[in-house]
């Protein structure tokens, strides 16, 4: 289990599984489960949103986990675009925009950094079904 699944019970509830996680990328899968289906038989938009946001959070924990005694990572905003009906399992492939080093540099300079993580969503056949951008910040602990 990834550290994110240890601290985010809702992601475990949906059965999200990670196939890879690094400080720059993460791949997470939402298994096909009728309990998460919408009115047209595919995964509910909320489940897909959670999958994508969870993939971004895994990168954030991997890249900035050593700073959790000083900061709390928080999602600032998220934008998702559903492009095609997803059927079956859905995969979220997330990528950190820029470098973790530049985020840490901003943090060390005394600013509250904001940074984006992009996500490509695809269906069980590997066809694109959506995309998401999550803007994160590292809020200093008080």
MDAnalysis code that builds the backbone (N, CA, C; Angstrom):
import MDAnalysis as mda
import numpy as np

u = mda.Universe.empty(426, n_residues=142, atom_resindex=np.repeat(np.arange(142), 3), trajectory=True)
u.add_TopologyAttr("name", ["N", "CA", "C"] * 142)
u.add_TopologyAttr("resid", np.arange(1, 143))
u.add_TopologyAttr("resname", ["UNK", "UNK", "UNK", "UNK", "UNK", "UNK", "UNK", "UNK", "UNK", "UNK", "UNK", "UNK", "UNK", "UNK", "UNK", "UNK", "UNK", "UNK", "UNK", "UNK", "UNK", "UNK", "UNK", "UNK", "UNK", "UNK", "UNK", "UNK", "UNK", "UNK", "UNK", "UNK", "UNK", "UNK", "UNK", "UNK", "UNK", "UNK", "UNK", "UNK", "UNK", "UNK", "UNK", "UNK", "UNK", "UNK", "UNK", "UNK", "UNK", "UNK", "UNK", "UNK", "UNK", "UNK", "UNK", "UNK", "UNK", "UNK", "UNK", "UNK", "UNK", "UNK", "UNK", "UNK", "UNK", "UNK", "UNK", "UNK", "UNK", "UNK", "UNK", "UNK", "UNK", "UNK", "UNK", "UNK", "UNK", "UNK", "UNK", "UNK", "UNK", "UNK", "UNK", "UNK", "UNK", "UNK", "UNK", "UNK", "UNK", "UNK", "UNK", "UNK", "UNK", "UNK", "UNK", "UNK", "UNK", "UNK", "UNK", "UNK", "UNK", "UNK", "UNK", "UNK", "UNK", "UNK", "UNK", "UNK", "UNK", "UNK", "UNK", "UNK", "UNK", "UNK", "UNK", "UNK", "UNK", "UNK", "UNK", "UNK", "UNK", "UNK", "UNK", "UNK", "UNK", "UNK", "UNK", "UNK", "UNK", "UNK", "UNK", "UNK", "UNK", "UNK", "UNK", "UNK", "UNK", "UNK", "UNK", "UNK", "UNK", "UNK"])
u.atoms.positions = np.array([
    [0.847, -1.182, 0.000],
    [0.000, 0.000, 0.000],
    [0.888, 1.240, 0.000],
    [0.497, 2.244, -0.781],
    [1.269, 3.483, -0.808],
    [0.992, 4.278, 0.465],
    [1.904, 5.174, 0.824],
    [1.652, 6.013, 2.001],
    [0.332, 6.783, 1.903],
    [-0.043, 7.186, 0.688],
    [-1.282, 7.929, 0.540],
    [-2.478, 7.081, 0.962],
    [-2.514, 5.826, 0.576],
    [-3.629, 4.962, 0.955],
    [-3.657, 4.711, 2.454],
    [-2.529, 4.868, 3.118],
    [-2.483, 4.744, 4.575],
    [-3.193, 5.908, 5.258],
    [-3.148, 7.096, 4.634],
    [-3.668, 8.299, 5.285],
    [-4.962, 8.828, 4.679],
    [-5.422, 8.254, 3.566],
    [-6.649, 8.722, 2.918],
    [-7.631, 7.545, 2.804],
    [-8.439, 7.340, 3.836],
    [-9.351, 6.193, 3.847],
    [-10.307, 6.152, 2.656],
    [-10.746, 7.310, 2.154],
    [-11.707, 7.307, 1.057],
    [-11.129, 6.655, -0.192],
    [-9.859, 6.882, -0.449],
    [-9.218, 6.250, -1.609],
    [-9.225, 4.722, -1.457],
    [-9.036, 4.252, -0.236],
    [-9.112, 2.805, 0.009],
    [-10.534, 2.297, -0.209],
    [-11.530, 3.089, 0.187],
    [-12.925, 2.700, 0.031],
    [-13.255, 2.407, -1.427],
    [-12.703, 3.210, -2.338],
    [-12.956, 3.010, -3.763],
    [-12.099, 1.903, -4.365],
    [-11.181, 1.358, -3.590],
    [-10.349, 0.267, -4.091],
    [-9.260, 0.710, -5.047],
    [-8.880, 1.969, -4.979],
    [-7.827, 2.491, -5.860],
    [-6.530, 1.747, -5.590],
    [-5.858, 1.379, -6.677],
    [-4.601, 0.634, -6.612],
    [-3.545, 1.411, -7.394],
    [-2.339, 1.487, -6.855],
    [-1.237, 2.155, -7.548],
    [-0.355, 1.134, -8.232],
    [-0.009, 1.415, -9.486],
    [0.958, 0.560, -10.179],
    [2.344, 1.181, -10.147],
    [2.429, 2.492, -9.930],
    [3.724, 3.144, -9.753],
    [3.534, 4.493, -9.081],
    [4.540, 4.869, -8.292],
    [4.548, 6.177, -7.639],
    [5.992, 6.630, -7.525],
    [6.242, 7.881, -7.927],
    [7.552, 8.498, -7.729],
    [7.315, 9.966, -7.375],
    [8.381, 10.700, -7.197],
    [8.251, 12.121, -6.866],
    [7.845, 12.962, -8.074],
    [7.775, 12.364, -9.253],
    [7.384, 13.105, -10.457],
    [6.183, 12.518, -11.173],
    [5.820, 11.284, -10.857],
    [4.691, 10.669, -11.559],
    [4.038, 9.586, -10.708],
    [2.795, 9.299, -11.059],
    [2.070, 8.224, -10.383],
    [1.025, 7.672, -11.341],
    [0.800, 6.372, -11.247],
    [-0.244, 5.717, -12.031],
    [-1.134, 4.972, -11.041],
    [-2.422, 5.308, -11.074],
    [-3.395, 4.696, -10.174],
    [-4.562, 4.159, -10.992],
    [-5.169, 3.088, -10.503],
    [-6.273, 2.446, -11.226],
    [-7.495, 2.345, -10.314],
    [-8.636, 2.713, -10.882],
    [-9.926, 2.509, -10.234],
    [-10.531, 1.253, -10.850],
    [-10.606, 0.167, -10.080],
    [-11.171, -1.070, -10.644],
    [-12.629, -0.866, -11.049],
    [-13.065, -1.635, -12.037],
    [-14.466, -1.593, -12.450],
    [-15.300, -2.217, -11.343],
    [-16.280, -1.483, -10.850],
    [-17.122, -1.956, -9.762],
    [-18.502, -1.334, -9.947],
    [-19.513, -2.142, -10.058],
    [-20.878, -1.651, -10.288],
    [-21.317, -0.651, -9.221],
    [-20.748, -0.737, -8.028],
    [-21.122, 0.214, -6.967],
    [-20.701, 1.641, -7.300],
    [-19.730, 1.816, -8.206],
    [-19.241, 3.159, -8.553],
    [-19.805, 3.624, -9.898],
    [-20.692, 2.839, -10.514],
    [-21.219, 3.196, -11.836],
    [-22.241, 4.327, -11.762],
    [-22.333, 5.036, -12.871],
    [-23.333, 6.088, -13.006],
    [-24.533, 5.552, -13.790],
    [-25.394, 6.444, -14.227],
    [-26.625, 6.066, -14.920],
    [-26.403, 5.510, -16.327],
    [-25.197, 5.617, -16.878],
    [-24.908, 5.073, -18.212],
    [-23.942, 3.892, -18.153],
    [-23.665, 3.389, -16.954],
    [-22.899, 2.160, -16.802],
    [-21.401, 2.292, -16.667],
    [-20.908, 3.499, -16.691],
    [-19.470, 3.714, -16.496],
    [-19.197, 4.235, -15.103],
    [-17.918, 4.459, -14.772],
    [-17.602, 4.988, -13.449],
    [-18.184, 6.388, -13.255],
    [-18.734, 6.627, -12.101],
    [-19.308, 7.927, -11.755],
    [-18.232, 9.009, -11.846],
    [-18.627, 10.186, -12.275],
    [-17.690, 11.311, -12.403],
    [-16.963, 11.584, -11.084],
    [-17.658, 11.448, -9.983],
    [-17.031, 11.679, -8.680],
    [-15.959, 10.657, -8.360],
    [-16.179, 9.409, -8.775],
    [-15.172, 8.367, -8.561],
    [-13.943, 8.640, -9.420],
    [-14.167, 9.095, -10.662],
    [-13.039, 9.413, -11.538],
    [-12.273, 10.626, -11.017],
    [-12.988, 11.615, -10.489],
    [-12.338, 12.776, -9.888],
    [-11.464, 12.326, -8.721],
    [-12.022, 11.484, -7.870],
    [-11.266, 11.000, -6.716],
    [-10.029, 10.224, -7.148],
    [-10.170, 9.383, -8.159],
    [-9.025, 8.640, -8.682],
    [-7.924, 9.595, -9.122],
    [-8.268, 10.574, -9.931],
    [-7.270, 11.511, -10.463],
    [-6.628, 12.334, -9.349],
    [-7.436, 12.843, -8.436],
    [-6.896, 13.649, -7.333],
    [-6.008, 12.800, -6.435],
    [-6.370, 11.549, -6.242],
    [-5.579, 10.634, -5.431],
    [-4.209, 10.395, -6.067],
    [-4.175, 10.249, -7.385],
    [-2.896, 10.069, -8.078],
    [-1.994, 11.280, -7.876],
    [-2.574, 12.483, -7.905],
    [-1.744, 13.679, -7.694],
    [-1.229, 13.729, -6.258],
    [-2.074, 13.342, -5.321],
    [-1.669, 13.350, -3.915],
    [-0.526, 12.395, -3.627],
    [-0.497, 11.273, -4.333],
    [0.602, 10.320, -4.144],
    [1.936, 10.949, -4.544],
    [1.944, 11.704, -5.636],
    [3.169, 12.411, -6.041],
    [3.570, 13.411, -4.970],
    [2.599, 14.171, -4.483],
    [2.889, 15.193, -3.476],
    [3.509, 14.560, -2.228],
    [2.952, 13.456, -1.765],
    [3.519, 12.800, -0.579],
    [4.915, 12.245, -0.849],
    [5.120, 11.705, -2.038],
    [6.433, 11.157, -2.386],
    [7.475, 12.270, -2.515],
    [7.092, 13.382, -3.152],
    [8.039, 14.469, -3.400],
    [8.323, 15.302, -2.154],
    [7.317, 15.474, -1.290],
    [7.457, 16.418, -0.185],
    [7.212, 15.800, 1.186],
    [7.157, 14.478, 1.251],
    [6.920, 13.790, 2.514],
    [7.930, 14.118, 3.593],
    [9.154, 14.394, 3.219],
    [10.192, 14.722, 4.203],
    [9.940, 16.070, 4.877],
    [9.013, 16.851, 4.347],
    [8.739, 18.189, 4.885],
    [7.444, 18.242, 5.698],
    [6.809, 17.106, 5.928],
    [5.511, 17.109, 6.598],
    [5.574, 17.587, 8.044],
    [6.748, 17.628, 8.630],
    [6.865, 18.201, 9.969],
    [6.786, 19.727, 9.918],
    [6.966, 20.304, 8.729],
    [6.965, 21.766, 8.553],
    [5.770, 22.292, 7.782],
    [5.183, 21.442, 6.900],
    [4.109, 21.904, 6.017],
    [2.989, 20.866, 5.937],
    [1.823, 21.350, 5.513],
    [0.700, 20.482, 5.221],
    [0.348, 20.662, 3.754],
    [0.406, 19.602, 2.968],
    [0.016, 19.733, 1.561],
    [-1.512, 19.847, 1.455],
    [-1.952, 20.781, 0.628],
    [-3.385, 20.998, 0.424],
    [-3.668, 21.229, -1.052],
    [-4.731, 20.641, -1.541],
    [-5.185, 20.949, -2.898],
    [-5.828, 22.334, -2.862],
    [-5.398, 23.201, -3.761],
    [-5.917, 24.563, -3.843],
    [-7.094, 24.625, -4.805],
    [-6.945, 23.973, -5.949],
    [-8.003, 23.953, -6.951],
    [-7.826, 22.727, -7.834],
    [-8.899, 22.387, -8.522],
    [-8.845, 21.263, -9.454],
    [-9.782, 21.559, -10.611],
    [-9.340, 21.169, -11.783],
    [-10.151, 21.315, -12.984],
    [-10.116, 19.986, -13.723],
    [-11.305, 19.459, -14.039],
    [-11.368, 18.179, -14.728],
    [-12.210, 18.334, -15.985],
    [-11.802, 17.633, -17.007],
    [-12.541, 17.629, -18.276],
    [-12.798, 16.172, -18.642],
    [-14.072, 15.818, -18.702],
    [-14.467, 14.481, -19.116],
    [-14.626, 14.508, -20.632],
    [-13.839, 13.692, -21.341],
    [-13.822, 13.749, -22.794],
    [-14.616, 12.637, -23.465],
    [-14.688, 11.480, -22.836],
    [-15.320, 10.313, -23.446],
    [-15.802, 9.410, -22.319],
    [-16.902, 8.719, -22.554],
    [-17.421, 7.792, -21.553],
    [-16.384, 6.714, -21.266],
    [-16.049, 6.572, -20.021],
    [-15.105, 5.525, -19.606],
    [-15.911, 4.282, -19.268],
    [-15.408, 3.144, -19.702],
    [-16.034, 1.877, -19.356],
    [-14.955, 0.962, -18.798],
    [-15.312, 0.173, -17.804],
    [-14.338, -0.721, -17.186],
    [-13.441, 0.030, -16.220],
    [-12.305, -0.559, -15.945],
    [-11.335, 0.068, -15.042],
    [-10.821, 1.361, -15.671],
    [-10.511, 2.341, -14.838],
    [-9.988, 3.628, -15.310],
    [-8.603, 3.822, -14.711],
    [-7.684, 4.305, -15.542],
    [-6.316, 4.575, -15.098],
    [-6.067, 6.073, -15.095],
    [-5.449, 6.558, -14.030],
    [-5.031, 7.953, -13.922],
    [-3.510, 7.992, -13.929],
    [-2.955, 8.681, -14.908],
    [-1.500, 8.850, -15.013],
    [-1.179, 10.306, -14.715],
    [-0.564, 10.549, -13.558],
    [-0.305, 11.909, -13.088],
    [1.165, 12.272, -13.240],
    [1.401, 13.561, -13.516],
    [2.764, 14.061, -13.711],
    [2.916, 15.420, -13.047],
    [3.954, 15.578, -12.260],
    [4.270, 16.860, -11.634],
    [4.755, 17.826, -12.701],
    [4.200, 19.030, -12.708],
    [4.653, 20.070, -13.625],
    [5.812, 20.801, -12.944],
    [6.912, 20.966, -13.637],
    [8.085, 21.595, -13.029],
    [8.831, 20.586, -12.180],
    [9.615, 21.101, -11.267],
    [10.437, 20.213, -10.443],
    [10.114, 20.373, -8.967],
    [10.270, 19.279, -8.241],
    [10.102, 19.331, -6.792],
    [11.142, 20.263, -6.185],
    [12.333, 20.293, -6.767],
    [13.405, 21.162, -6.262],
    [12.988, 22.622, -6.290],
    [12.282, 23.052, -7.341],
    [11.864, 24.457, -7.419],
    [10.790, 24.764, -6.379],
    [9.940, 23.787, -6.076],
    [8.924, 23.974, -5.041],
    [9.604, 24.098, -3.680],
    [10.563, 23.238, -3.410],
    [11.295, 23.273, -2.149],
    [12.102, 24.569, -2.039],
    [12.671, 25.006, -3.136],
    [13.416, 26.272, -3.152],
    [12.510, 27.432, -2.757],
    [11.302, 27.463, -3.291],
    [10.346, 28.513, -2.930],
    [9.967, 28.417, -1.456],
    [9.772, 27.202, -0.970],
    [9.446, 26.992, 0.435],
    [10.574, 27.496, 1.329],
    [11.803, 27.149, 0.981],
    [12.968, 27.581, 1.772],
    [13.161, 29.095, 1.722],
    [12.677, 29.734, 0.655],
    [12.784, 31.196, 0.535],
    [11.693, 31.907, 1.335],
    [10.812, 31.122, 1.967],
    [9.787, 31.711, 2.822],
    [8.459, 31.967, 2.139],
    [8.282, 31.482, 0.930],
    [6.994, 31.656, 0.267],
    [6.180, 30.371, 0.367],
    [4.903, 30.517, 0.166],
    [4.006, 29.351, 0.156],
    [3.850, 28.920, -1.298],
    [4.563, 27.879, -1.685],
    [4.557, 27.501, -3.099],
    [3.238, 26.901, -3.549],
    [2.909, 27.145, -4.814],
    [1.813, 26.474, -5.476],
    [2.384, 25.808, -6.718],
    [1.877, 24.623, -7.035],
    [2.386, 23.875, -8.177],
    [1.283, 22.975, -8.710],
    [1.386, 22.661, -9.993],
    [0.365, 21.857, -10.652],
    [0.813, 20.415, -10.850],
    [-0.172, 19.532, -10.837],
    [0.021, 18.142, -11.211],
    [-1.052, 17.840, -12.263],
    [-0.608, 17.351, -13.427],
    [-1.509, 17.024, -14.529],
    [-1.850, 15.542, -14.504],
    [-3.063, 15.219, -14.922],
    [-3.504, 13.822, -14.941],
    [-4.181, 13.515, -16.274],
    [-3.803, 12.397, -16.860],
    [-4.493, 11.856, -18.031],
    [-5.291, 10.648, -17.568],
    [-6.570, 10.628, -17.889],
    [-7.445, 9.504, -17.548],
    [-7.660, 8.665, -18.798],
    [-7.650, 7.338, -18.631],
    [-7.882, 6.447, -19.770],
    [-8.716, 5.252, -19.327],
    [-9.404, 4.662, -20.304],
    [-10.253, 3.516, -20.002],
    [-9.455, 2.215, -20.048],
    [-10.147, 1.120, -19.866],
    [-9.494, -0.190, -19.806],
    [-8.755, -0.533, -21.099],
    [-9.177, 0.058, -22.218],
    [-8.513, -0.190, -23.499],
    [-7.365, 0.789, -23.749],
    [-7.126, 1.700, -22.787],
    [-6.051, 2.672, -22.933],
    [-6.445, 3.923, -23.694],
    [-7.733, 4.075, -24.018],
    [-8.196, 5.250, -24.756],
    [-8.438, 6.408, -23.790],
    [-8.023, 7.630, -24.179],
    [-8.224, 8.802, -23.306],
    [-9.705, 9.045, -23.022],
    [-9.995, 9.324, -21.759],
    [-11.376, 9.622, -21.365],
    [-11.502, 10.966, -20.652],
    [-10.392, 11.534, -20.217],
    [-10.459, 12.808, -19.522],
    [-9.090, 13.299, -19.113],
    [-9.082, 14.503, -18.569],
    [-7.845, 15.088, -18.071],
    [-8.166, 15.988, -16.887],
    [-7.191, 16.156, -16.035],
    [-7.387, 16.938, -14.819],
    [-6.104, 17.669, -14.482],
    [-6.266, 18.850, -13.886],
    [-5.140, 19.588, -13.321],
    [-5.492, 19.895, -11.872],
    [-4.590, 19.556, -10.971],
    [-4.767, 19.904, -9.561],
    [-3.631, 20.827, -9.174],
    [-3.991, 21.968, -8.604],
    [-3.000, 22.894, -8.064],
    [-2.893, 22.623, -6.575],
    [-1.666, 22.383, -6.130],
    [-1.376, 22.087, -4.733],
    [-0.572, 23.224, -4.111],
    [-0.623, 23.298, -2.798],
    [0.246, 24.199, -2.043],
    [0.813, 23.434, -0.853],
    [1.894, 23.959, -0.323],
    [2.466, 23.452, 0.926],
    [2.291, 24.546, 1.964],
    [1.266, 24.391, 2.785],
    [0.962, 25.405, 3.806],
    [1.844, 25.183, 5.025],
    [2.586, 26.220, 5.441],
    [3.429, 26.059, 6.639],
    [2.591, 25.693, 7.861],
    [3.076, 24.770, 8.661],
    [2.408, 24.399, 9.909],
    [2.575, 25.517, 10.921],
    [1.590, 25.669, 11.756],
    [1.635, 26.735, 12.773],
    [1.912, 26.180, 14.132],
])
